[in-house]
Amino acid sequence: MLTETQITELNAWIKDCCGTPEVLGHYLDLAVEMLFYVEQGTFEQQELQDVVTMLRGLKGILSSNT
């Protein structure tokens, strides 16, 4: 279960990173799709980097012990 601090950080991170939960959902959908279809020319380099950045940020918040 997330702590209150993690929930606050997650909400702030979603706003800073993605703007809205819907945009976060878009990136999560894209990340799942990438796992199946990653091959040269399928995605733009910037799309891949954006998804990796989002996943790293989410992992950092969810794995923090604060």
CHARMM-style PDB file with segment names, atoms N, HN, CA, C and O in Angstrom:
ATOM      1  N   MET     1       0.844  -1.173   0.000  1.00  0.00      PROA
ATOM      2  CA  MET     1       0.000   0.000   0.000  1.00  0.00      PROA
ATOM      3  C   MET     1       0.892   1.240   0.000  1.00  0.00      PROA
ATOM      4  O   MET     1       1.948   1.269   0.632  1.00  0.00      PROA
ATOM      5  N   LEU     2       0.448   2.242  -0.712  1.00  0.00      PROA
ATOM      6  HN  LEU     2      -0.410   2.219  -1.226  1.00  0.00      PROA
ATOM      7  CA  LEU     2       1.204   3.485  -0.760  1.00  0.00      PROA
ATOM      8  C   LEU     2       0.993   4.297   0.508  1.00  0.00      PROA
ATOM      9  O   LEU     2      -0.100   4.328   1.074  1.00  0.00      PROA
ATOM     10  N   THR     3       2.065   4.952   0.940  1.00  0.00      PROA
ATOM     11  HN  THR     3       2.953   4.926   0.480  1.00  0.00      PROA
ATOM     12  CA  THR     3       1.959   5.864   2.068  1.00  0.00      PROA
ATOM     13  C   THR     3       1.374   7.194   1.579  1.00  0.00      PROA
ATOM     14  O   THR     3       1.309   7.448   0.376  1.00  0.00      PROA
ATOM     15  N   GLU     4       0.957   8.023   2.510  1.00  0.00      PROA
ATOM     16  HN  GLU     4       1.009   7.817   3.488  1.00  0.00      PROA
ATOM     17  CA  GLU     4       0.441   9.353   2.144  1.00  0.00      PROA
ATOM     18  C   GLU     4       1.503  10.154   1.392  1.00  0.00      PROA
ATOM     19  O   GLU     4       1.194  10.871   0.440  1.00  0.00      PROA
ATOM     20  N   THR     5       2.753  10.027   1.827  1.00  0.00      PROA
ATOM     21  HN  THR     5       3.004   9.445   2.601  1.00  0.00      PROA
ATOM     22  CA  THR     5       3.848  10.731   1.156  1.00  0.00      PROA
ATOM     23  C   THR     5       3.995  10.252  -0.275  1.00  0.00      PROA
ATOM     24  O   THR     5       4.175  11.061  -1.185  1.00  0.00      PROA
ATOM     25  N   GLN     6       3.920   8.942  -0.486  1.00  0.00      PROA
ATOM     26  HN  GLN     6       3.774   8.284   0.253  1.00  0.00      PROA
ATOM     27  CA  GLN     6       4.039   8.393  -1.838  1.00  0.00      PROA
ATOM     28  C   GLN     6       2.874   8.853  -2.720  1.00  0.00      PROA
ATOM     29  O   GLN     6       3.070   9.168  -3.894  1.00  0.00      PROA
ATOM     30  N   ILE     7       1.680   8.891  -2.163  1.00  0.00      PROA
ATOM     31  HN  ILE     7       1.521   8.635  -1.210  1.00  0.00      PROA
ATOM     32  CA  ILE     7       0.515   9.348  -2.928  1.00  0.00      PROA
ATOM     33  C   ILE     7       0.691  10.806  -3.334  1.00  0.00      PROA
ATOM     34  O   ILE     7       0.410  11.180  -4.473  1.00  0.00      PROA
ATOM     35  N   THR     8       1.155  11.623  -2.399  1.00  0.00      PROA
ATOM     36  HN  THR     8       1.383  11.320  -1.474  1.00  0.00      PROA
ATOM     37  CA  THR     8       1.401  13.033  -2.697  1.00  0.00      PROA
ATOM     38  C   THR     8       2.467  13.179  -3.771  1.00  0.00      PROA
ATOM     39  O   THR     8       2.304  13.955  -4.712  1.00  0.00      PROA
ATOM     40  N   GLU     9       3.565  12.430  -3.631  1.00  0.00      PROA
ATOM     41  HN  GLU     9       3.698  11.799  -2.866  1.00  0.00      PROA
ATOM     42  CA  GLU     9       4.645  12.469  -4.627  1.00  0.00      PROA
ATOM     43  C   GLU     9       4.151  11.981  -5.980  1.00  0.00      PROA
ATOM     44  O   GLU     9       4.484  12.564  -7.012  1.00  0.00      PROA
ATOM     45  N   LEU    10       3.363  10.920  -5.979  1.00  0.00      PROA
ATOM     46  HN  LEU    10       3.092  10.447  -5.141  1.00  0.00      PROA
ATOM     47  CA  LEU    10       2.852  10.374  -7.232  1.00  0.00      PROA
ATOM     48  C   LEU    10       1.946  11.382  -7.934  1.00  0.00      PROA
ATOM     49  O   LEU    10       2.062  11.580  -9.144  1.00  0.00      PROA
ATOM     50  N   ASN    11       1.059  12.011  -7.197  1.00  0.00      PROA
ATOM     51  HN  ASN    11       0.965  11.850  -6.215  1.00  0.00      PROA
ATOM     52  CA  ASN    11       0.183  13.025  -7.791  1.00  0.00      PROA
ATOM     53  C   ASN    11       0.980  14.192  -8.363  1.00  0.00      PROA
ATOM     54  O   ASN    11       0.691  14.667  -9.461  1.00  0.00      PROA
ATOM     55  N   ALA    12       1.978  14.651  -7.619  1.00  0.00      PROA
ATOM     56  HN  ALA    12       2.212  14.265  -6.726  1.00  0.00      PROA
ATOM     57  CA  ALA    12       2.814  15.758  -8.101  1.00  0.00      PROA
ATOM     58  C   ALA    12       3.612  15.327  -9.325  1.00  0.00      PROA
ATOM     59  O   ALA    12       3.749  16.090 -10.281  1.00  0.00      PROA
ATOM     60  N   TRP    13       4.138  14.104  -9.296  1.00  0.00      PROA
ATOM     61  HN  TRP    13       4.027  13.484  -8.519  1.00  0.00      PROA
ATOM     62  CA  TRP    13       4.931  13.600 -10.409  1.00  0.00      PROA
ATOM     63  C   TRP    13       4.077  13.459 -11.666  1.00  0.00      PROA
ATOM     64  O   TRP    13       4.521  13.818 -12.756  1.00  0.00      PROA
ATOM     65  N   ILE    14       2.854  12.939 -11.528  1.00  0.00      PROA
ATOM     66  HN  ILE    14       2.493  12.647 -10.642  1.00  0.00      PROA
ATOM     67  CA  ILE    14       1.965  12.818 -12.687  1.00  0.00      PROA
ATOM     68  C   ILE    14       1.715  14.189 -13.298  1.00  0.00      PROA
ATOM     69  O   ILE    14       1.750  14.349 -14.518  1.00  0.00      PROA
ATOM     70  N   LYS    15       1.464  15.175 -12.447  1.00  0.00      PROA
ATOM     71  HN  LYS    15       1.435  15.046 -11.456  1.00  0.00      PROA
ATOM     72  CA  LYS    15       1.214  16.536 -12.940  1.00  0.00      PROA
ATOM     73  C   LYS    15       2.449  17.101 -13.637  1.00  0.00      PROA
ATOM     74  O   LYS    15       2.335  17.682 -14.716  1.00  0.00      PROA
ATOM     75  N   ASP    16       3.637  16.936 -13.030  1.00  0.00      PROA
ATOM     76  HN  ASP    16       3.729  16.464 -12.154  1.00  0.00      PROA
ATOM     77  CA  ASP    16       4.876  17.462 -13.607  1.00  0.00      PROA
ATOM     78  C   ASP    16       5.284  16.713 -14.869  1.00  0.00      PROA
ATOM     79  O   ASP    16       5.689  17.321 -15.860  1.00  0.00      PROA
ATOM     80  N   CYS    17       5.175  15.404 -14.824  1.00  0.00      PROA
ATOM     81  HN  CYS    17       4.847  14.911 -14.019  1.00  0.00      PROA
ATOM     82  CA  CYS    17       5.656  14.559 -15.921  1.00  0.00      PROA
ATOM     83  C   CYS    17       4.696  14.538 -17.098  1.00  0.00      PROA
ATOM     84  O   CYS    17       5.102  14.679 -18.252  1.00  0.00      PROA
ATOM     85  N   CYS    18       3.437  14.363 -16.796  1.00  0.00      PROA
ATOM     86  HN  CYS    18       3.107  14.248 -15.859  1.00  0.00      PROA
ATOM     87  CA  CYS    18       2.471  14.047 -17.848  1.00  0.00      PROA
ATOM     88  C   CYS    18       1.350  15.062 -17.975  1.00  0.00      PROA
ATOM     89  O   CYS    18       0.714  15.153 -19.025  1.00  0.00      PROA
ATOM     90  N   GLY    19       1.104  15.809 -16.942  1.00  0.00      PROA
ATOM     91  HN  GLY    19       1.621  15.734 -16.089  1.00  0.00      PROA
ATOM     92  CA  GLY    19       0.024  16.787 -16.974  1.00  0.00      PROA
ATOM     93  C   GLY    19      -1.281  16.243 -16.430  1.00  0.00      PROA
ATOM     94  O   GLY    19      -1.911  16.861 -15.572  1.00  0.00      PROA
ATOM     95  N   THR    20      -1.689  15.083 -16.930  1.00  0.00      PROA
ATOM     96  HN  THR    20      -1.177  14.580 -17.627  1.00  0.00      PROA
ATOM     97  CA  THR    20      -2.953  14.487 -16.497  1.00  0.00      PROA
ATOM     98  C   THR    20      -2.797  12.971 -16.381  1.00  0.00      PROA
ATOM     99  O   THR    20      -1.898  12.391 -16.989  1.00  0.00      PROA
ATOM    100  N   PRO    21      -3.663  12.335 -15.610  1.00  0.00      PROA
ATOM    101  CA  PRO    21      -3.643  10.867 -15.545  1.00  0.00      PROA
ATOM    102  C   PRO    21      -3.896  10.219 -16.905  1.00  0.00      PROA
ATOM    103  O   PRO    21      -3.398   9.126 -17.175  1.00  0.00      PROA
ATOM    104  N   GLU    22      -4.666  10.890 -17.760  1.00  0.00      PROA
ATOM    105  HN  GLU    22      -5.070  11.778 -17.540  1.00  0.00      PROA
ATOM    106  CA  GLU    22      -4.930  10.348 -19.093  1.00  0.00      PROA
ATOM    107  C   GLU    22      -3.661  10.270 -19.930  1.00  0.00      PROA
ATOM    108  O   GLU    22      -3.461   9.303 -20.665  1.00  0.00      PROA
ATOM    109  N   VAL    23      -2.805  11.278 -19.825  1.00  0.00      PROA
ATOM    110  HN  VAL    23      -2.967  12.063 -19.227  1.00  0.00      PROA
ATOM    111  CA  VAL    23      -1.539  11.254 -20.556  1.00  0.00      PROA
ATOM    112  C   VAL    23      -0.644  10.157 -19.988  1.00  0.00      PROA
ATOM    113  O   VAL    23       0.026   9.454 -20.745  1.00  0.00      PROA
ATOM    114  N   LEU    24      -0.625  10.003 -18.672  1.00  0.00      PROA
ATOM    115  HN  LEU    24      -1.168  10.574 -18.057  1.00  0.00      PROA
ATOM    116  CA  LEU    24       0.129   8.909 -18.056  1.00  0.00      PROA
ATOM    117  C   LEU    24      -0.383   7.576 -18.594  1.00  0.00      PROA
ATOM    118  O   LEU    24       0.410   6.701 -18.939  1.00  0.00      PROA
ATOM    119  N   GLY    25      -1.693   7.419 -18.668  1.00  0.00      PROA
ATOM    120  HN  GLY    25      -2.338   8.130 -18.387  1.00  0.00      PROA
ATOM    121  CA  GLY    25      -2.276   6.195 -19.215  1.00  0.00      PROA
ATOM    122  C   GLY    25      -1.831   5.946 -20.642  1.00  0.00      PROA
ATOM    123  O   GLY    25      -1.572   4.806 -21.027  1.00  0.00      PROA
ATOM    124  N   HSD    26      -1.740   7.013 -21.429  1.00  0.00      PROA
ATOM    125  HN  HSD    26      -1.950   7.939 -21.116  1.00  0.00      PROA
ATOM    126  CA  HSD    26      -1.254   6.891 -22.808  1.00  0.00      PROA
ATOM    127  C   HSD    26       0.172   6.339 -22.827  1.00  0.00      PROA
ATOM    128  O   HSD    26       0.477   5.424 -23.591  1.00  0.00      PROA
ATOM    129  N   TYR    27       1.041   6.895 -21.988  1.00  0.00      PROA
ATOM    130  HN  TYR    27       0.794   7.638 -21.367  1.00  0.00      PROA
ATOM    131  CA  TYR    27       2.427   6.429 -21.948  1.00  0.00      PROA
ATOM    132  C   TYR    27       2.528   4.988 -21.449  1.00  0.00      PROA
ATOM    133  O   TYR    27       3.359   4.223 -21.938  1.00  0.00      PROA
ATOM    134  N   LEU    28       1.694   4.613 -20.484  1.00  0.00      PROA
ATOM    135  HN  LEU    28       1.019   5.234 -20.087  1.00  0.00      PROA
ATOM    136  CA  LEU    28       1.708   3.232 -20.012  1.00  0.00      PROA
ATOM    137  C   LEU    28       1.240   2.279 -21.107  1.00  0.00      PROA
ATOM    138  O   LEU    28       1.810   1.201 -21.277  1.00  0.00      PROA
ATOM    139  N   ASP    29       0.210   2.668 -21.848  1.00  0.00      PROA
ATOM    140  HN  ASP    29      -0.253   3.544 -21.710  1.00  0.00      PROA
ATOM    141  CA  ASP    29      -0.233   1.857 -22.984  1.00  0.00      PROA
ATOM    142  C   ASP    29       0.865   1.734 -24.028  1.00  0.00      PROA
ATOM    143  O   ASP    29       1.095   0.656 -24.575  1.00  0.00      PROA
ATOM    144  N   LEU    30       1.537   2.836 -24.301  1.00  0.00      PROA
ATOM    145  HN  LEU    30       1.351   3.712 -23.856  1.00  0.00      PROA
ATOM    146  CA  LEU    30       2.628   2.830 -25.268  1.00  0.00      PROA
ATOM    147  C   LEU    30       3.769   1.939 -24.798  1.00  0.00      PROA
ATOM    148  O   LEU    30       4.377   1.228 -25.599  1.00  0.00      PROA
ATOM    149  N   ALA    31       4.062   1.975 -23.499  1.00  0.00      PROA
ATOM    150  HN  ALA    31       3.568   2.552 -22.849  1.00  0.00      PROA
ATOM    151  CA  ALA    31       5.133   1.140 -22.950  1.00  0.00      PROA
ATOM    152  C   ALA    31       4.820  -0.340 -23.136  1.00  0.00      PROA
ATOM    153  O   ALA    31       5.693  -1.119 -23.516  1.00  0.00      PROA
ATOM    154  N   VAL    32       3.585  -0.724 -22.870  1.00  0.00      PROA
ATOM    155  HN  VAL    32       2.875  -0.090 -22.561  1.00  0.00      PROA
ATOM    156  CA  VAL    32       3.191  -2.123 -23.041  1.00  0.00      PROA
ATOM    157  C   VAL    32       3.295  -2.517 -24.511  1.00  0.00      PROA
ATOM    158  O   VAL    32       3.789  -3.596 -24.836  1.00  0.00      PROA
ATOM    159  N   GLU    33       2.836  -1.651 -25.383  1.00  0.00      PROA
ATOM    160  HN  GLU    33       2.435  -0.774 -25.118  1.00  0.00      PROA
ATOM    161  CA  GLU    33       2.913  -1.930 -26.819  1.00  0.00      PROA
ATOM    162  C   GLU    33       4.365  -2.087 -27.259  1.00  0.00      PROA
ATOM    163  O   GLU    33       4.689  -2.961 -28.063  1.00  0.00      PROA
ATOM    164  N   MET    34       5.228  -1.237 -26.728  1.00  0.00      PROA
ATOM    165  HN  MET    34       4.965  -0.527 -26.075  1.00  0.00      PROA
ATOM    166  CA  MET    34       6.646  -1.300 -27.091  1.00  0.00      PROA
ATOM    167  C   MET    34       7.275  -2.632 -26.704  1.00  0.00      PROA
ATOM    168  O   MET    34       8.148  -3.137 -27.410  1.00  0.00      PROA
ATOM    169  N   LEU    35       6.840  -3.196 -25.599  1.00  0.00      PROA
ATOM    170  HN  LEU    35       6.130  -2.785 -25.026  1.00  0.00      PROA
ATOM    171  CA  LEU    35       7.398  -4.478 -25.178  1.00  0.00      PROA
ATOM    172  C   LEU    35       7.151  -5.561 -26.219  1.00  0.00      PROA
ATOM    173  O   LEU    35       7.944  -6.495 -26.341  1.00  0.00      PROA
ATOM    174  N   PHE    36       6.083  -5.448 -26.955  1.00  0.00      PROA
ATOM    175  HN  PHE    36       5.439  -4.689 -26.856  1.00  0.00      PROA
ATOM    176  CA  PHE    36       5.753  -6.440 -27.971  1.00  0.00      PROA
ATOM    177  C   PHE    36       6.331  -6.129 -29.337  1.00  0.00      PROA
ATOM    178  O   PHE    36       6.626  -7.046 -30.103  1.00  0.00      PROA
ATOM    179  N   TYR    37       6.499  -4.852 -29.660  1.00  0.00      PROA
ATOM    180  HN  TYR    37       6.258  -4.107 -29.038  1.00  0.00      PROA
ATOM    181  CA  TYR    37       6.797  -4.472 -31.036  1.00  0.00      PROA
ATOM    182  C   TYR    37       8.093  -3.699 -31.234  1.00  0.00      PROA
ATOM    183  O   TYR    37       8.286  -3.091 -32.287  1.00  0.00      PROA
ATOM    184  N   VAL    38       8.972  -3.706 -30.266  1.00  0.00      PROA
ATOM    185  HN  VAL    38       8.816  -4.200 -29.410  1.00  0.00      PROA
ATOM    186  CA  VAL    38      10.190  -2.917 -30.425  1.00  0.00      PROA
ATOM    187  C   VAL    38      11.058  -3.528 -31.526  1.00  0.00      PROA
ATOM    188  O   VAL    38      11.600  -4.625 -31.387  1.00  0.00      PROA
ATOM    189  N   GLU    39      11.162  -2.804 -32.582  1.00  0.00      PROA
ATOM    190  HN  GLU    39      10.722  -1.913 -32.695  1.00  0.00      PROA
ATOM    191  CA  GLU    39      12.081  -3.111 -33.667  1.00  0.00      PROA
ATOM    192  C   GLU    39      12.381  -1.791 -34.347  1.00  0.00      PROA
ATOM    193  O   GLU    39      11.619  -0.832 -34.232  1.00  0.00      PROA
ATOM    194  N   GLN    40      13.460  -1.751 -35.034  1.00  0.00      PROA
ATOM    195  HN  GLN    40      14.080  -2.530 -35.129  1.00  0.00      PROA
ATOM    196  CA  GLN    40      13.904  -0.509 -35.635  1.00  0.00      PROA
ATOM    197  C   GLN    40      12.816   0.083 -36.524  1.00  0.00      PROA
ATOM    198  O   GLN    40      12.236  -0.605 -37.365  1.00  0.00      PROA
ATOM    199  N   GLY    41      12.553   1.357 -36.323  1.00  0.00      PROA
ATOM    200  HN  GLY    41      13.024   1.916 -35.640  1.00  0.00      PROA
ATOM    201  CA  GLY    41      11.594   2.076 -37.137  1.00  0.00      PROA
ATOM    202  C   GLY    41      10.162   2.041 -36.626  1.00  0.00      PROA
ATOM    203  O   GLY    41       9.297   2.715 -37.185  1.00  0.00      PROA
ATOM    204  N   THR    42       9.889   1.267 -35.569  1.00  0.00      PROA
ATOM    205  HN  THR    42      10.592   0.720 -35.114  1.00  0.00      PROA
ATOM    206  CA  THR    42       8.527   1.166 -35.061  1.00  0.00      PROA
ATOM    207  C   THR    42       8.136   2.409 -34.270  1.00  0.00      PROA
ATOM    208  O   THR    42       7.023   2.914 -34.416  1.00  0.00      PROA
ATOM    209  N   PHE    43       9.037   2.901 -33.440  1.00  0.00      PROA
ATOM    210  HN  PHE    43       9.941   2.491 -33.321  1.00  0.00      PROA
ATOM    211  CA  PHE    43       8.772   4.075 -32.611  1.00  0.00      PROA
ATOM    212  C   PHE    43       9.875   5.096 -32.827  1.00  0.00      PROA
ATOM    213  O   PHE    43      11.010   4.749 -33.152  1.00  0.00      PROA
ATOM    214  N   GLU    44       9.521   6.355 -32.642  1.00  0.00      PROA
ATOM    215  HN  GLU    44       8.598   6.636 -32.379  1.00  0.00      PROA
ATOM    216  CA  GLU    44      10.513   7.426 -32.687  1.00  0.00      PROA
ATOM    217  C   GLU    44      11.392   7.330 -31.447  1.00  0.00      PROA
ATOM    218  O   GLU    44      10.935   6.900 -30.388  1.00  0.00      PROA
ATOM    219  N   GLN    45      12.640   7.725 -31.577  1.00  0.00      PROA
ATOM    220  HN  GLN    45      13.012   8.074 -32.437  1.00  0.00      PROA
ATOM    221  CA  GLN    45      13.572   7.699 -30.451  1.00  0.00      PROA
ATOM    222  C   GLN    45      13.033   8.487 -29.269  1.00  0.00      PROA
ATOM    223  O   GLN    45      13.157   8.048 -28.126  1.00  0.00      PROA
ATOM    224  N   GLN    46      12.434   9.648 -29.528  1.00  0.00      PROA
ATOM    225  HN  GLN    46      12.333  10.005 -30.457  1.00  0.00      PROA
ATOM    226  CA  GLN    46      11.902  10.482 -28.451  1.00  0.00      PROA
ATOM    227  C   GLN    46      10.761   9.782 -27.725  1.00  0.00      PROA
ATOM    228  O   GLN    46      10.640   9.925 -26.508  1.00  0.00      PROA
ATOM    229  N   GLU    47       9.921   9.030 -28.432  1.00  0.00      PROA
ATOM    230  HN  GLU    47      10.019   8.914 -29.421  1.00  0.00      PROA
ATOM    231  CA  GLU    47       8.850   8.275 -27.781  1.00  0.00      PROA
ATOM    232  C   GLU    47       9.423   7.252 -26.816  1.00  0.00      PROA
ATOM    233  O   GLU    47       8.938   7.118 -25.693  1.00  0.00      PROA
ATOM    234  N   LEU    48      10.447   6.532 -27.240  1.00  0.00      PROA
ATOM    235  HN  LEU    48      10.842   6.641 -28.152  1.00  0.00      PROA
ATOM    236  CA  LEU    48      11.096   5.547 -26.372  1.00  0.00      PROA
ATOM    237  C   LEU    48      11.686   6.211 -25.137  1.00  0.00      PROA
ATOM    238  O   LEU    48      11.526   5.711 -24.024  1.00  0.00      PROA
ATOM    239  N   GLN    49      12.368   7.336 -25.331  1.00  0.00      PROA
ATOM    240  HN  GLN    49      12.498   7.742 -26.235  1.00  0.00      PROA
ATOM    241  CA  GLN    49      12.983   8.035 -24.208  1.00  0.00      PROA
ATOM    242  C   GLN    49      11.928   8.576 -23.242  1.00  0.00      PROA
ATOM    243  O   GLN    49      12.125   8.531 -22.028  1.00  0.00      PROA
ATOM    244  N   ASP    50      10.818   9.085 -23.764  1.00  0.00      PROA
ATOM    245  HN  ASP    50      10.658   9.122 -24.751  1.00  0.00      PROA
ATOM    246  CA  ASP    50       9.749   9.598 -22.907  1.00  0.00      PROA
ATOM    247  C   ASP    50       9.159   8.488 -22.044  1.00  0.00      PROA
ATOM    248  O   ASP    50       8.900   8.692 -20.858  1.00  0.00      PROA
ATOM    249  N   VAL    51       8.946   7.323 -22.633  1.00  0.00      PROA
ATOM    250  HN  VAL    51       9.156   7.158 -23.597  1.00  0.00      PROA
ATOM    251  CA  VAL    51       8.370   6.210 -21.887  1.00  0.00      PROA
ATOM    252  C   VAL    51       9.342   5.722 -20.815  1.00  0.00      PROA
ATOM    253  O   VAL    51       8.928   5.441 -19.691  1.00  0.00      PROA
ATOM    254  N   VAL    52      10.623   5.619 -21.148  1.00  0.00      PROA
ATOM    255  HN  VAL    52      10.959   5.847 -22.062  1.00  0.00      PROA
ATOM    256  CA  VAL    52      11.619   5.189 -20.170  1.00  0.00      PROA
ATOM    257  C   VAL    52      11.686   6.187 -19.008  1.00  0.00      PROA
ATOM    258  O   VAL    52      11.748   5.782 -17.847  1.00  0.00      PROA
ATOM    259  N   THR    53      11.674   7.461 -19.310  1.00  0.00      PROA
ATOM    260  HN  THR    53      11.624   7.790 -20.253  1.00  0.00      PROA
ATOM    261  CA  THR    53      11.710   8.495 -18.273  1.00  0.00      PROA
ATOM    262  C   THR    53      10.498   8.382 -17.357  1.00  0.00      PROA
ATOM    263  O   THR    53      10.628   8.477 -16.137  1.00  0.00      PROA
ATOM    264  N   MET    54       9.329   8.180 -17.940  1.00  0.00      PROA
ATOM    265  HN  MET    54       9.224   8.103 -18.932  1.00  0.00      PROA
ATOM    266  CA  MET    54       8.110   8.047 -17.161  1.00  0.00      PROA
ATOM    267  C   MET    54       8.167   6.808 -16.271  1.00  0.00      PROA
ATOM    268  O   MET    54       7.823   6.884 -15.092  1.00  0.00      PROA
ATOM    269  N   LEU    55       8.591   5.682 -16.811  1.00  0.00      PROA
ATOM    270  HN  LEU    55       8.871   5.621 -17.769  1.00  0.00      PROA
ATOM    271  CA  LEU    55       8.651   4.448 -16.030  1.00  0.00      PROA
ATOM    272  C   LEU    55       9.668   4.548 -14.895  1.00  0.00      PROA
ATOM    273  O   LEU    55       9.416   4.059 -13.794  1.00  0.00      PROA
ATOM    274  N   ARG    56      10.810   5.174 -15.155  1.00  0.00      PROA
ATOM    275  HN  ARG    56      11.015   5.571 -16.050  1.00  0.00      PROA
ATOM    276  CA  ARG    56      11.812   5.356 -14.102  1.00  0.00      PROA
ATOM    277  C   ARG    56      11.277   6.231 -12.975  1.00  0.00      PROA
ATOM    278  O   ARG    56      11.484   5.934 -11.798  1.00  0.00      PROA
ATOM    279  N   GLY    57      10.589   7.309 -13.338  1.00  0.00      PROA
ATOM    280  HN  GLY    57      10.421   7.550 -14.294  1.00  0.00      PROA
ATOM    281  CA  GLY    57      10.016   8.196 -12.323  1.00  0.00      PROA
ATOM    282  C   GLY    57       8.966   7.486 -11.488  1.00  0.00      PROA
ATOM    283  O   GLY    57       8.941   7.621 -10.264  1.00  0.00      PROA
ATOM    284  N   LEU    58       8.104   6.733 -12.145  1.00  0.00      PROA
ATOM    285  HN  LEU    58       8.125   6.623 -13.139  1.00  0.00      PROA
ATOM    286  CA  LEU    58       7.081   5.983 -11.439  1.00  0.00      PROA
ATOM    287  C   LEU    58       7.709   4.939 -10.518  1.00  0.00      PROA
ATOM    288  O   LEU    58       7.279   4.780  -9.375  1.00  0.00      PROA
ATOM    289  N   LYS    59       8.707   4.240 -11.002  1.00  0.00      PROA
ATOM    290  HN  LYS    59       9.056   4.368 -11.930  1.00  0.00      PROA
ATOM    291  CA  LYS    59       9.408   3.242 -10.184  1.00  0.00      PROA
ATOM    292  C   LYS    59      10.029   3.906  -8.957  1.00  0.00      PROA
ATOM    293  O   LYS    59       9.949   3.368  -7.852  1.00  0.00      PROA
ATOM    294  N   GLY    60      10.647   5.075  -9.147  1.00  0.00      PROA
ATOM    295  HN  GLY    60      10.711   5.512 -10.044  1.00  0.00      PROA
ATOM    296  CA  GLY    60      11.271   5.765  -8.030  1.00  0.00      PROA
ATOM    297  C   GLY    60      10.284   6.137  -6.945  1.00  0.00      PROA
ATOM    298  O   GLY    60      10.588   6.020  -5.758  1.00  0.00      PROA
ATOM    299  N   ILE    61       9.111   6.583  -7.339  1.00  0.00      PROA
ATOM    300  HN  ILE    61       8.864   6.678  -8.304  1.00  0.00      PROA
ATOM    301  CA  ILE    61       8.096   6.950  -6.348  1.00  0.00      PROA
ATOM    302  C   ILE    61       7.549   5.718  -5.659  1.00  0.00      PROA
ATOM    303  O   ILE    61       7.418   5.702  -4.435  1.00  0.00      PROA
ATOM    304  N   LEU    62       7.228   4.686  -6.421  1.00  0.00      PROA
ATOM    305  HN  LEU    62       7.335   4.699  -7.415  1.00  0.00      PROA
ATOM    306  CA  LEU    62       6.609   3.500  -5.839  1.00  0.00      PROA
ATOM    307  C   LEU    62       7.568   2.702  -4.991  1.00  0.00      PROA
ATOM    308  O   LEU    62       7.133   1.973  -4.098  1.00  0.00      PROA
ATOM    309  N   SER    63       8.864   2.815  -5.240  1.00  0.00      PROA
ATOM    310  HN  SER    63       9.217   3.407  -5.965  1.00  0.00      PROA
ATOM    311  CA  SER    63       9.813   2.037  -4.450  1.00  0.00      PROA
ATOM    312  C   SER    63      10.452   2.829  -3.314  1.00  0.00      PROA
ATOM    313  O   SER    63      11.285   2.297  -2.580  1.00  0.00      PROA
ATOM    314  N   SER    64      10.066   4.107  -3.162  1.00  0.00      PROA
ATOM    315  HN  SER    64       9.389   4.539  -3.759  1.00  0.00      PROA
ATOM    316  CA  SER    64      10.639   4.898  -2.067  1.00  0.00      PROA
ATOM    317  C   SER    64      10.091   4.405  -0.726  1.00  0.00      PROA
ATOM    318  O   SER    64       8.964   3.919  -0.633  1.00  0.00      PROA
ATOM    319  N   ASN    65      10.897   4.539   0.276  1.00  0.00      PROA
ATOM    320  HN  ASN    65      11.813   4.933   0.201  1.00  0.00      PROA
ATOM    321  CA  ASN    65      10.520   4.072   1.618  1.00  0.00      PROA
ATOM    322  C   ASN    65      10.158   5.213   2.543  1.00  0.00      PROA
ATOM    323  O   ASN    65      10.244   5.073   3.763  1.00  0.00      PROA
ATOM    324  N   THR    66       9.752   6.351   1.979  1.00  0.00      PROA
ATOM    325  HN  THR    66       9.683   6.465   0.988  1.00  0.00      PROA
ATOM    326  CA  THR    66       9.429   7.499   2.824  1.00  0.00      PROA
ATOM    327  C   THR    66       8.022   7.440   3.331  1.00  0.00      PROA
ATOM    328  OT1 THR    66       7.591   8.334   4.059  1.00  0.00      PROA
TER     329      THR     66
END
